[in-house]
Amino acid sequence: MQLGNEYVRVVRERFQEVKGLGDKTISQLAEADIHWKLNEASNSVAVIAKHLGGNMVSRWSDFFISDGEKPDRNREQEFEDDISSKQELLTVWEKGWNTLFKALDELEGQDLLKSIYIRGERHTVLEAIERQMAHYAYHIGQIVFIGKQLRDESWESLSIPKGKSEEYLQEMLKRRQS
């Protein structure tokens, strides 16, 4: 197996895991929750999801052909909270992720050292992937944090619940042995 192809496979899985954290958080939120923000300097889940969707469509459409900052992208507008419903949020969210996954599905290991451009700056495909992974994970972390605050005691943990580490470890070891 070629190292580059293995990297593309692994990074696709990692993007899916990061998306899954956002999906599981958004599914726990009520319609009104998607617009909550701590203060004027903060963003709501709706705004963060809209920004991620806009970024993904811009960065991953025509990946090798055009700059990742498309002329028709209006980044400033992504930070306006005008998402009308949770369903609209999910539509924007899925469009972005689908664009990313389609681009990744078309990548092969030998593409990783090719050059692409983001805002006129040259990146290898590998650098661009790592840049976007960090960016998306950062914002998904914000979404999860907001969700945990809003759901409080009714929050359903997305990882190992507090006080359950040893139980989780034993379950994983048991699975591995069977």
C-alpha positions in Angstrom: 0.0 0.0 0.0 1.3 3.4 -0.9 1.9 5.8 2.0 0.1 8.7 0.3 -3.0 6.6 -0.3 -3.0 5.5 3.3 -2.7 9.1 4.4 -5.7 10.1 2.3 -7.7 7.2 3.8 -6.8 8.1 7.3 -7.4 11.8 7.0 -10.8 11.2 5.4 -11.6 9.1 8.5 -10.4 11.9 10.8 -12.6 14.5 8.9 -15.5 12.1 9.3 -14.8 11.8 13.1 -14.6 15.6 13.4 -17.9 16.0 11.5 -19.5 13.3 13.7 -18.8 15.4 16.8 -20.5 18.4 15.2 -23.4 16.1 14.0 -23.9 14.7 17.4 -23.9 18.1 19.1 -26.2 19.7 16.6 -28.7 16.8 17.0 -28.9 17.5 20.7 -29.8 21.2 20.2 -33.2 22.6 20.1 -34.2 25.0 17.2 -33.6 28.1 19.4 -30.3 26.8 20.7 -28.6 27.1 17.3 -28.8 30.9 17.6 -27.5 31.3 21.2 -24.3 33.2 21.7 -22.6 34.3 24.9 -22.1 37.9 23.7 -21.7 40.1 20.6 -18.1 39.0 20.1 -19.2 35.3 20.0 -20.7 33.2 17.3 -23.7 31.0 17.5 -23.7 27.4 16.3 -25.7 28.5 13.2 -23.0 31.1 12.3 -20.1 28.6 12.9 -21.8 25.9 10.8 -22.5 28.5 8.1 -18.9 29.7 8.1 -17.6 26.1 7.9 -20.0 25.3 5.0 -18.9 28.4 3.1 -15.2 27.7 3.7 -15.5 24.0 2.6 -17.4 24.8 -0.6 -14.8 27.5 -1.4 -11.7 25.5 -0.5 -12.7 22.1 -2.0 -14.6 23.0 -5.1 -12.4 22.8 -8.3 -9.6 22.0 -5.9 -6.8 21.8 -8.4 -8.2 24.3 -10.9 -8.9 27.5 -9.0 -7.8 29.3 -5.9 -9.4 28.0 -2.7 -10.8 31.5 -2.0 -13.4 31.6 -4.7 -14.5 35.1 -6.1 -18.1 34.4 -5.3 -17.5 33.6 -1.6 -18.7 36.2 0.8 -16.8 35.3 4.0 -18.1 38.3 5.9 -21.7 37.3 5.2 -21.0 33.9 6.7 -20.8 35.6 10.1 -24.4 37.0 9.9 -26.8 34.9 11.8 -29.5 34.6 9.1 -30.0 30.8 9.2 -33.8 30.5 9.5 -34.0 26.9 10.9 -32.1 23.9 12.1 -33.0 22.3 8.8 -31.4 25.1 6.8 -28.3 24.9 9.1 -28.1 21.2 8.3 -28.4 21.8 4.5 -25.5 24.3 4.6 -23.5 22.0 6.8 -24.0 18.9 4.6 -23.2 20.8 1.4 -19.9 21.8 2.8 -18.9 18.4 4.1 -20.1 16.7 0.9 -17.9 19.0 -1.1 -14.9 18.2 1.1 -15.5 14.4 1.0 -16.0 14.5 -2.8 -12.6 16.2 -3.2 -10.9 13.8 -0.9 -12.4 10.8 -2.7 -10.9 12.1 -5.9 -7.4 12.4 -4.4 -4.7 9.9 -4.8 -1.4 9.6 -2.8 0.7 11.1 -5.7 -1.5 14.3 -5.5 -0.3 15.2 -2.0 2.8 17.1 -3.2 1.0 19.0 -6.0 0.5 22.7 -5.5 -2.8 24.4 -4.9 -3.5 28.0 -3.9 -5.5 29.6 -1.1 -5.8 33.4 -1.3 -2.9 33.4 -3.7 -0.6 31.5 -1.3 0.9 28.3 -2.6 0.3 25.1 -0.6 1.0 21.5 -1.2 -2.2 19.5 -1.1 -0.9 17.9 2.1 -0.4 21.4 3.7 -3.9 22.4 2.6 -5.5 19.3 4.1 -3.7 19.8 7.4 -4.6 23.5 7.4 -8.3 22.7 6.9 -8.3 19.9 9.5 -7.0 22.3 12.1 -9.5 25.0 11.1 -12.5 22.6 11.1 -11.5 20.9 14.4 -11.1 24.3 16.0 -14.7 25.3 15.0 -16.2 21.9 15.8 -14.7 22.3 19.3 -16.5 25.6 19.6 -19.8 24.0 18.6 -19.3 21.1 21.1 -18.5 23.6 23.9 -21.6 25.7 23.2 -23.7 22.5 23.0 -22.4 21.3 26.4 -23.1 24.7 28.0 -26.7 24.8 26.6 -27.6 21.2 27.3 -26.0 21.2 30.8 -27.2 18.2 32.8 -29.0 16.7 29.7 -25.8 16.7 27.6 -25.1 13.3 26.1 -21.3 12.8 26.2 -19.6 12.4 22.9 -16.6 10.7 24.4 -15.8 8.8 27.6 -18.1 10.3 30.4 -16.4 11.6 33.5 -15.8 8.8 36.0 -16.1 6.1 33.3 -12.5 5.9 32.1 -11.6 2.6 33.7 -14.9 1.0 32.6 -14.3 2.2 29.1 -10.8 0.9 29.0 -11.9 -2.6 30.2 -14.6 -2.7 27.6 -12.1 -1.8 24.8 -9.7 -4.4 26.0 -12.5 -7.0 26.2 -13.5 -6.2 22.6 -9.9 -6.4 21.4 -9.5 -9.9 22.9 -12.6 -11.3 21.2 
